[in-house]
Amino acid sequence: MVVGSQARILYSDQSGRMALAVAFNTAVANGILKAPVVISRDHHDVSGTDSPFRETSNIFDGSAFCADMAVQNVIGDSFRGATWIALHNGGGVGWGEVINGGFGLVLDGSADAEARARNMLAWDVSNGVARRSWSGNKNAEDTIRRTMAQNDRLKVTLPYDIQDKSLLNEVLGE
């Protein structure tokens, strides 16, 4: 199910988002676009939403009830070049049901804007994919492994699968 306009948040993977940002920035630098461009993301994305009630959650271990991902996302975006960040509540499912993190990034045609776009967008997506891999989402684990192979600066602690499932019952006293 798709909520909202697909163009609204550029439904694309990490490399696609970086390529689009670089293309917008280059268009500004070359005068094709006459003013800076702002790209942004609100709550409807891989890293920005912590809620068990959103279709974007894909958190399988029950930890979608905490707000770690959205908070880590906006703080990480701020340190990696976002022009502004937002941490807010609501996000389509109602107050108290979700914590959201978002960003805005001004692309002014400069080399600095391109570097910030590459750095911040890589974090913005990888943060959410890594979080989902830790919760047991196999597709997310496969994706973060591929992303680390493509980016030697990205280091994500991968989850360890329990070989003997009865150990959980023993440890938890069940």
C-alpha positions as a Markdown table, in Angstrom:
| # | Residue | x | y | z |
|---|---|---|---|---|
| 1 | Met | 0.0 | 0.0 | 0.0 |
| 2 | Val | 1.3 | 3.5 | -0.9 |
| 3 | Val | 0.2 | 6.4 | 1.2 |
| 4 | Gly | 0.5 | 9.8 | -0.4 |
| 5 | Ser | 2.2 | 10.8 | -3.6 |
| 6 | Gln | 5.2 | 8.7 | -4.5 |
| 7 | Ala | 6.9 | 11.8 | -5.9 |
| 8 | Arg | 6.5 | 13.5 | -2.6 |
| 9 | Ile | 9.4 | 11.6 | -1.0 |
| 10 | Leu | 11.1 | 10.3 | -4.1 |
| 11 | Tyr | 10.5 | 6.6 | -3.5 |
| 12 | Ser | 14.1 | 5.6 | -4.3 |
| 13 | Asp | 16.9 | 3.6 | -2.7 |
| 14 | Gln | 19.9 | 5.2 | -1.1 |
| 15 | Ser | 22.0 | 5.5 | -4.2 |
| 16 | Gly | 19.0 | 6.8 | -6.2 |
| 17 | Arg | 18.4 | 9.5 | -3.6 |
| 18 | Met | 22.0 | 10.6 | -3.6 |
| 19 | Ala | 22.0 | 10.7 | -7.4 |
| 20 | Leu | 18.9 | 12.9 | -7.5 |
| 21 | Ala | 20.3 | 15.3 | -4.9 |
| 22 | Val | 23.6 | 15.6 | -6.8 |
| 23 | Ala | 21.7 | 16.1 | -10.1 |
| 24 | Phe | 19.6 | 18.9 | -8.5 |
| 25 | Asn | 22.7 | 20.5 | -7.0 |
| 26 | Thr | 24.6 | 20.3 | -10.4 |
| 27 | Ala | 21.6 | 21.9 | -12.1 |
| 28 | Val | 21.7 | 24.8 | -9.7 |
| 29 | Ala | 25.5 | 25.1 | -10.2 |
| 30 | Asn | 25.1 | 25.1 | -13.9 |
| 31 | Gly | 22.3 | 27.7 | -13.9 |
| 32 | Ile | 19.7 | 25.2 | -15.3 |
| 33 | Leu | 17.8 | 25.8 | -12.1 |
| 34 | Lys | 17.8 | 29.5 | -11.1 |
| 35 | Ala | 17.6 | 29.1 | -7.3 |
| 36 | Pro | 18.6 | 26.7 | -4.6 |
| 37 | Val | 16.5 | 23.5 | -4.3 |
| 38 | Val | 15.4 | 22.1 | -1.0 |
| 39 | Ile | 14.9 | 18.3 | -0.6 |
| 40 | Ser | 13.2 | 17.1 | 2.5 |
| 41 | Arg | 11.7 | 14.1 | 4.2 |
| 42 | Asp | 9.0 | 14.1 | 6.9 |
| 43 | His | 7.9 | 11.0 | 8.6 |
| 44 | His | 7.1 | 8.6 | 5.8 |
| 45 | Asp | 10.4 | 6.8 | 5.2 |
| 46 | Val | 12.8 | 4.1 | 6.3 |
| 47 | Ser | 14.5 | 6.0 | 9.1 |
| 48 | Gly | 12.0 | 8.6 | 10.2 |
| 49 | Thr | 9.2 | 6.6 | 11.9 |
| 50 | Asp | 9.0 | 4.7 | 15.1 |
| 51 | Ser | 5.5 | 3.2 | 15.4 |
| 52 | Pro | 3.9 | -0.2 | 15.3 |
| 53 | Phe | 1.0 | 1.3 | 13.5 |
| 54 | Arg | 2.7 | 2.5 | 10.3 |
| 55 | Glu | 3.2 | 0.5 | 7.1 |
| 56 | Thr | 6.8 | 1.6 | 7.1 |
| 57 | Ser | 7.7 | 0.0 | 10.4 |
| 58 | Asn | 8.9 | -3.6 | 9.4 |
| 59 | Ile | 10.2 | -4.0 | 13.0 |
| 60 | Phe | 9.6 | -7.6 | 13.9 |
| 61 | Asp | 11.0 | -7.9 | 17.5 |
| 62 | Gly | 8.4 | -5.6 | 19.2 |
| 63 | Ser | 10.8 | -2.7 | 19.7 |
| 64 | Ala | 8.8 | -0.4 | 17.4 |
| 65 | Phe | 7.2 | 0.8 | 20.6 |
| 66 | Cys | 10.3 | 2.8 | 21.4 |
| 67 | Ala | 11.5 | 6.0 | 19.7 |
| 68 | Asp | 15.2 | 5.2 | 19.3 |
| 69 | Met | 15.3 | 5.2 | 15.5 |
| 70 | Ala | 13.7 | 8.6 | 14.8 |
| 71 | Val | 15.8 | 10.3 | 17.5 |
| 72 | Gln | 19.0 | 8.8 | 16.3 |
| 73 | Asn | 18.0 | 9.7 | 12.7 |
| 74 | Val | 17.6 | 13.4 | 13.3 |
| 75 | Ile | 20.7 | 13.7 | 15.4 |
| 76 | Gly | 22.7 | 11.8 | 12.8 |
| 77 | Asp | 21.3 | 13.9 | 10.0 |
| 78 | Ser | 22.2 | 17.1 | 11.9 |
| 79 | Phe | 25.8 | 16.1 | 12.3 |
| 80 | Arg | 26.1 | 15.0 | 8.6 |
| 81 | Gly | 24.9 | 18.1 | 7.0 |
| 82 | Ala | 21.1 | 18.6 | 7.1 |
| 83 | Thr | 20.1 | 22.2 | 6.9 |
| 84 | Trp | 17.4 | 21.6 | 9.5 |
| 85 | Ile | 15.9 | 18.7 | 11.3 |
| 86 | Ala | 12.5 | 18.0 | 12.9 |
| 87 | Leu | 11.5 | 15.6 | 15.7 |
| 88 | His | 7.7 | 15.5 | 15.9 |
| 89 | Asn | 4.7 | 13.4 | 16.9 |
| 90 | Gly | 1.6 | 12.2 | 15.0 |
| 91 | Gly | 2.6 | 11.2 | 11.5 |
| 92 | Gly | -0.6 | 9.9 | 10.1 |
| 93 | Val | -1.6 | 7.7 | 13.0 |
| 94 | Gly | -2.3 | 10.2 | 15.7 |
| 95 | Trp | -0.7 | 11.9 | 18.6 |
| 96 | Gly | 1.0 | 9.5 | 21.0 |
| 97 | Glu | 1.1 | 6.7 | 18.5 |
| 98 | Val | 4.4 | 7.6 | 16.7 |
| 99 | Ile | 7.6 | 9.6 | 16.9 |
| 100 | Asn | 8.9 | 10.9 | 13.6 |
| 101 | Gly | 12.2 | 12.5 | 12.5 |
| 102 | Gly | 12.6 | 14.5 | 9.4 |
| 103 | Phe | 15.1 | 16.8 | 7.6 |
| 104 | Gly | 15.5 | 19.6 | 5.1 |
| 105 | Leu | 18.6 | 20.0 | 2.9 |
| 106 | Val | 19.4 | 23.1 | 0.8 |
| 107 | Leu | 21.2 | 22.3 | -2.4 |
| 108 | Asp | 22.8 | 25.6 | -3.5 |
| 109 | Gly | 25.1 | 24.3 | -6.3 |
| 110 | Ser | 28.2 | 24.3 | -4.2 |
| 111 | Ala | 30.7 | 21.4 | -3.7 |
| 112 | Asp | 29.9 | 21.6 | 0.0 |
| 113 | Ala | 26.2 | 21.1 | -0.6 |
| 114 | Glu | 27.0 | 18.0 | -2.8 |
| 115 | Ala | 29.2 | 16.6 | 0.0 |
| 116 | Arg | 26.6 | 17.2 | 2.6 |
| 117 | Ala | 23.9 | 15.5 | 0.4 |
| 118 | Arg | 26.0 | 12.4 | -0.1 |
| 119 | Asn | 27.0 | 12.1 | 3.5 |
| 120 | Met | 23.6 | 12.9 | 5.1 |
| 121 | Leu | 21.5 | 10.8 | 2.7 |
| 122 | Ala | 23.7 | 7.8 | 3.1 |
| 123 | Trp | 23.2 | 8.0 | 6.9 |
| 124 | Asp | 19.5 | 8.8 | 6.6 |
| 125 | Val | 18.7 | 5.6 | 4.7 |
| 126 | Ser | 21.3 | 3.3 | 6.3 |
| 127 | Asn | 20.2 | 4.2 | 9.8 |
| 128 | Gly | 16.7 | 2.8 | 9.2 |
| 129 | Val | 17.9 | -0.2 | 7.3 |
| 130 | Ala | 20.4 | -1.1 | 10.0 |
| 131 | Arg | 17.7 | -0.7 | 12.7 |
| 132 | Arg | 15.4 | -3.1 | 10.9 |
| 133 | Ser | 18.2 | -5.6 | 10.4 |
| 134 | Trp | 18.7 | -5.7 | 14.2 |
| 135 | Ser | 15.0 | -6.4 | 14.7 |
| 136 | Gly | 15.1 | -9.6 | 12.6 |
| 137 | Asn | 14.1 | -8.2 | 9.1 |
| 138 | Lys | 16.2 | -10.4 | 6.8 |
| 139 | Asn | 15.7 | -8.2 | 3.7 |
| 140 | Ala | 17.1 | -5.3 | 5.7 |
| 141 | Glu | 20.1 | -7.4 | 6.9 |
| 142 | Asp | 20.8 | -8.3 | 3.2 |
| 143 | Thr | 20.5 | -4.7 | 2.2 |
| 144 | Ile | 22.8 | -3.3 | 4.8 |
| 145 | Arg | 25.4 | -6.0 | 4.0 |
| 146 | Arg | 25.3 | -4.9 | 0.3 |
| 147 | Thr | 25.5 | -1.2 | 1.3 |
| 148 | Met | 28.6 | -1.9 | 3.5 |
| 149 | Ala | 30.2 | -3.7 | 0.6 |
| 150 | Gln | 29.7 | -0.6 | -1.5 |
| 151 | Asn | 30.8 | 1.9 | 1.1 |
| 152 | Asp | 33.9 | 1.0 | 3.1 |
| 153 | Arg | 33.2 | 3.9 | 5.6 |
| 154 | Leu | 29.9 | 2.3 | 6.7 |
| 155 | Lys | 30.3 | -0.1 | 9.6 |
| 156 | Val | 27.2 | -1.6 | 11.0 |
| 157 | Thr | 27.1 | -4.2 | 13.8 |
| 158 | Leu | 25.2 | -7.1 | 12.3 |
| 159 | Pro | 22.8 | -9.3 | 14.3 |
| 160 | Tyr | 23.8 | -12.7 | 15.3 |
| 161 | Asp | 21.2 | -15.4 | 14.6 |
| 162 | Ile | 20.6 | -17.8 | 17.5 |
| 163 | Gln | 21.4 | -21.3 | 16.3 |
| 164 | Asp | 19.6 | -23.1 | 19.1 |
| 165 | Lys | 16.2 | -21.4 | 19.7 |
| 166 | Ser | 15.7 | -23.3 | 23.0 |
| 167 | Leu | 18.4 | -21.1 | 24.5 |
| 168 | Leu | 16.0 | -18.2 | 24.5 |
| 169 | Asn | 13.5 | -20.1 | 26.6 |
| 170 | Glu | 16.3 | -21.2 | 29.0 |
| 171 | Val | 17.7 | -17.8 | 29.4 |
| 172 | Leu | 14.3 | -16.1 | 29.8 |
| 173 | Gly | 13.1 | -18.8 | 32.2 |
| 174 | Glu | 10.2 | -19.8 | 30.0 |
